[in-house]
Structure formats: C-alpha cells, structure tokens
C-alpha cells in the first residue's frame, strides 16, 4: 500500500502545483477559485492533524488565504501527507476524530488517505470550471497526464 499511496500523493502534489502556477499567472475576477484552493490546503492539514493526532492550530475548513499563503499551505500539507504515506506501516488502523461540527467518528486511515486525495481532485475540477468561465485554460491534470510525465 505504501507504493500505491505514495504514487497517489505524488500525483496530488503534481496536480496542485499545476493549479498553483495557473492561479499565480492569471488575474481572476472572482475569488471563488482562491476560496476552493485554500479549502484544499485547509482540508489536507485538518485531516493530517486528525490522523497523526498532532496538536496545534489548524485553519477553519473554509478559511481563505492570500494566494501565496494558500499555495504554501497546499504544498506543505501535501508534503506532510506524502511523508506520512511513505512511512506508514498500518493503513487499516482505526482512528477516532471529531469533524468540524464536533461530531465523533471512527475511520481507518486508508479510507482517510483516499478521501483526502479525492477531495483535492474534486475541488480542482471545480476550479477548472471557474477558470474556463474566465476564459483561462485549466491545466491538464488528469492522472494519466501525470503518469506520462
């Protein structure tokens, strides 16, 4: 599983970097793409803290950052996930956590790992739609493009 999850998070970092570059080099009339990109980073760090039981301040789920801060958060939290999946031994370990509403849940780590990566893909798709609405070509970020690179 380490190899599979490592590849998944290498893809996640690659795709996030593509979107970072497009967001950096284009002026958007709407803040929605930045809201969503910030949300990707927020979710990555929130879930990382849940899985590792790391103490400390985490952003709010829908907190929006300035572009450079959002890019840094997405990149750094992505690196944390990549390091975690490379070193994790037990992907079926169950963890208990609370969601942002305070509801308690229990999930295995492999489900969370898949969720976090899919969550980013979902929101990058939304950002791609927003870019198209502003006549900006979104990056080709499907997994197959990553695998060919």
VOPAGU-2260 file (C-alpha; in pm, 1 decimal, decimal comma):
REM VOPAGU-2260
SITE   aa  ch    i         X         Y         Z
SITE  UNK   A    0       0,0       0,0       0,0
SITE  UNK   A    1     289,4     238,1      61,2
SITE  UNK   A    2     378,2     239,0    -308,3
SITE  UNK   A    3      17,4     295,1    -417,4
SITE  UNK   A    4     -47,8     575,3    -169,8
SITE  UNK   A    5     291,4     731,0    -243,9
SITE  UNK   A    6     202,2     746,8    -612,8
SITE  UNK   A    7    -140,3     890,7    -529,4
SITE  UNK   A    8      13,2    1169,0    -321,2
SITE  UNK   A    9     285,1    1238,1    -574,9
SITE  UNK   A   10       2,4    1289,7    -823,4
SITE  UNK   A   11    -183,4    1508,8    -574,2
SITE  UNK   A   12     123,0    1732,6    -528,5
SITE  UNK   A   13     182,5    1748,6    -905,4
SITE  UNK   A   14    -178,5    1847,0    -980,0
SITE  UNK   A   15    -185,2    2103,5    -700,0
SITE  UNK   A   16     136,2    2254,1    -836,1
SITE  UNK   A   17     -17,7    2286,7   -1183,9
SITE  UNK   A   18    -312,4    2476,4   -1041,3
SITE  UNK   A   19     -81,3    2689,5    -826,2
SITE  UNK   A   20     101,7    2803,0   -1139,1
SITE  UNK   A   21    -220,6    2888,4   -1323,7
SITE  UNK   A   22    -353,6    3081,8   -1025,8
SITE  UNK   A   23     -23,2    3268,2    -990,6
SITE  UNK   A   24      -3,9    3371,2   -1354,7
SITE  UNK   A   25    -365,4    3477,2   -1413,9
SITE  UNK   A   26    -572,5    3753,9   -1265,3
SITE  UNK   A   27    -917,1    3621,8   -1179,6
SITE  UNK   A   28   -1219,9    3844,1   -1140,0
SITE  UNK   A   29   -1374,8    3609,7    -882,2
SITE  UNK   A   30   -1230,7    3495,1    -551,6
SITE  UNK   A   31   -1408,6    3156,8    -571,6
SITE  UNK   A   32   -1107,5    2971,6    -716,2
SITE  UNK   A   33    -889,5    3102,2    -432,9
SITE  UNK   A   34   -1156,8    3002,1    -180,7
SITE  UNK   A   35   -1155,0    2647,8    -318,3
SITE  UNK   A   36    -777,0    2626,0    -341,8
SITE  UNK   A   37    -746,7    2745,4      18,8
SITE  UNK   A   38   -1005,5    2483,0     114,2
SITE  UNK   A   39    -790,4    2207,9     -41,4
SITE  UNK   A   40    -499,6    2310,4     182,3
SITE  UNK   A   41    -721,4    2352,2     486,8
SITE  UNK   A   42    -867,9    2004,7     446,3
SITE  UNK   A   43    -526,8    1847,2     389,3
SITE  UNK   A   44    -388,3    1996,7     710,5
SITE  UNK   A   45    -703,6    1932,7     916,1
SITE  UNK   A   46    -711,4    1565,7     814,7
SITE  UNK   A   47    -334,5    1533,7     869,6
SITE  UNK   A   48    -377,8    1658,9    1226,3
SITE  UNK   A   49    -662,4    1413,8    1281,7
SITE  UNK   A   50    -466,2    1114,3    1152,1
SITE  UNK   A   51    -143,9    1197,1    1334,5
SITE  UNK   A   52    -321,2    1333,1    1642,7
SITE  UNK   A   53     -91,7    1630,1    1611,6
SITE  UNK   A   54    -179,4    1914,6    1842,9
SITE  UNK   A   55    -179,7    2270,7    1722,6
SITE  UNK   A   56    -372,4    2533,3    1540,1
SITE  UNK   A   57    -541,4    2429,5    1218,9
SITE  UNK   A   58    -724,8    2657,4     975,9
SITE  UNK   A   59   -1100,6    2666,3     958,2
SITE  UNK   A   60   -1246,8    2441,3     690,2
SITE  UNK   A   61   -1345,8    2731,0     463,5
SITE  UNK   A   62   -1085,8    2988,3     567,8
SITE  UNK   A   63    -947,9    3177,3     268,5
SITE  UNK   A   64    -586,4    3286,5     248,9
SITE  UNK   A   65    -395,7    3519,8      21,0
SITE  UNK   A   66    -275,6    3332,6    -285,1
SITE  UNK   A   67      87,2    3282,1    -177,9
SITE  UNK   A   68     -23,2    3162,6     166,7
SITE  UNK   A   69    -275,8    2922,4      11,5
SITE  UNK   A   70     -12,9    2784,2    -225,1
SITE  UNK   A   71     230,3    2735,6      63,6
SITE  UNK   A   72     -37,2    2563,2     274,5
SITE  UNK   A   73    -133,2    2328,3      -8,0
SITE  UNK   A   74     230,5    2246,7     -84,4
SITE  UNK   A   75     341,2    2197,3     276,5
SITE  UNK   A   76      36,6    1992,9     375,9
SITE  UNK   A   77      79,8    1783,3      62,0
SITE  UNK   A   78     441,8    1713,5     158,0
SITE  UNK   A   79     329,1    1609,6     506,3
SITE  UNK   A   80      84,1    1361,5     355,2
SITE  UNK   A   81     343,7    1226,6     115,3
SITE  UNK   A   82     590,3    1170,8     400,1
SITE  UNK   A   83     316,7    1002,2     605,1
SITE  UNK   A   84     210,9     755,3     337,0
SITE  UNK   A   85     573,5     668,1     261,5
SITE  UNK   A   86     641,1     580,4     626,3
SITE  UNK   A   87     307,0     443,3     747,2
SITE  UNK   A   88     303,2      74,9     837,5
SITE  UNK   A   89     -61,0       8,7     929,9
SITE  UNK   A   90    -309,8     157,3     686,1
SITE  UNK   A   91    -602,8     -28,4     843,7
SITE  UNK   A   92    -551,0     136,4    1181,0
SITE  UNK   A   93    -875,3     288,7    1308,1
SITE  UNK   A   94    -868,3     639,9    1445,0
SITE  UNK   A   95   -1127,9     839,6    1632,3
SITE  UNK   A   96   -1175,9    1206,0    1549,3
SITE  UNK   A   97   -1426,0    1486,6    1550,1
SITE  UNK   A   98   -1540,8    1667,0    1239,8
SITE  UNK   A   99   -1564,9    2044,5    1217,4
SITE  UNK   A  100   -1913,4    2030,6    1374,0
SITE  UNK   A  101   -1784,3    1835,8    1673,6
SITE  UNK   A  102   -1944,6    1503,6    1574,8
SITE  UNK   A  103   -1735,3    1198,3    1660,9
SITE  UNK   A  104   -1639,4     935,4    1405,1
SITE  UNK   A  105   -1410,3     640,1    1363,7
SITE  UNK   A  106   -1242,0     558,5    1030,4
SITE  UNK   A  107    -948,5     357,1     910,5
SITE  UNK   A  108    -651,0     551,8     786,2
SITE  UNK   A  109    -660,5     408,3     434,1
SITE  UNK   A  110   -1013,3     545,9     384,2
SITE  UNK   A  111    -899,9     888,1     504,2
SITE  UNK   A  112    -594,1     881,6     277,2
SITE  UNK   A  113    -814,5     809,1     -23,3
SITE  UNK   A  114   -1069,5    1068,3      86,0
SITE  UNK   A  115    -815,4    1349,0     115,6
SITE  UNK   A  116    -670,1    1283,2    -229,8
SITE  UNK   A  117   -1015,3    1254,8    -391,2
SITE  UNK   A  118   -1127,8    1568,9    -212,2
SITE  UNK   A  119    -847,0    1766,1    -375,4
SITE  UNK   A  120    -930,3    1622,7    -717,5
SITE  UNK   A  121   -1294,8    1719,5    -675,6
SITE  UNK   A  122   -1214,8    2079,4    -589,5
SITE  UNK   A  123    -951,1    2113,1    -861,3
SITE  UNK   A  124   -1228,3    2015,2   -1102,5
SITE  UNK   A  125   -1442,0    2295,9    -964,2
SITE  UNK   A  126   -1151,2    2537,8   -1002,8
SITE  UNK   A  127   -1105,3    2422,0   -1362,9
SITE  UNK   A  128   -1469,0    2515,2   -1431,7
SITE  UNK   A  129   -1417,8    2857,9   -1276,4
SITE  UNK   A  130   -1106,1    2911,7   -1487,2
SITE  UNK   A  131   -1295,1    2821,7   -1805,3
SITE  UNK   A  132   -1566,9    3071,4   -1710,9
SITE  UNK   A  133   -1294,7    3337,2   -1717,1
SITE  UNK   A  134   -1154,3    3212,6   -2049,9
SITE  UNK   A  135    -845,4    3069,9   -1883,2
SITE  UNK   A  136    -738,1    2723,3   -1990,3
SITE  UNK   A  137    -711,4    2497,7   -1687,2
SITE  UNK   A  138    -411,8    2267,8   -1668,4
SITE  UNK   A  139    -443,0    1911,8   -1793,0
SITE  UNK   A  140    -436,6    1748,3   -1452,1
SITE  UNK   A  141    -589,4    1405,6   -1505,1
SITE  UNK   A  142    -388,5    1124,1   -1353,8
SITE  UNK   A  143    -293,1     988,7   -1695,6
SITE  UNK   A  144    -109,3    1313,6   -1775,8
SITE  UNK   A  145      85,4    1273,4   -1451,8
SITE  UNK   A  146     169,5     912,8   -1535,5
SITE  UNK   A  147     300,7    1016,3   -1878,6
SITE  UNK   A  148     515,6    1298,5   -1742,2
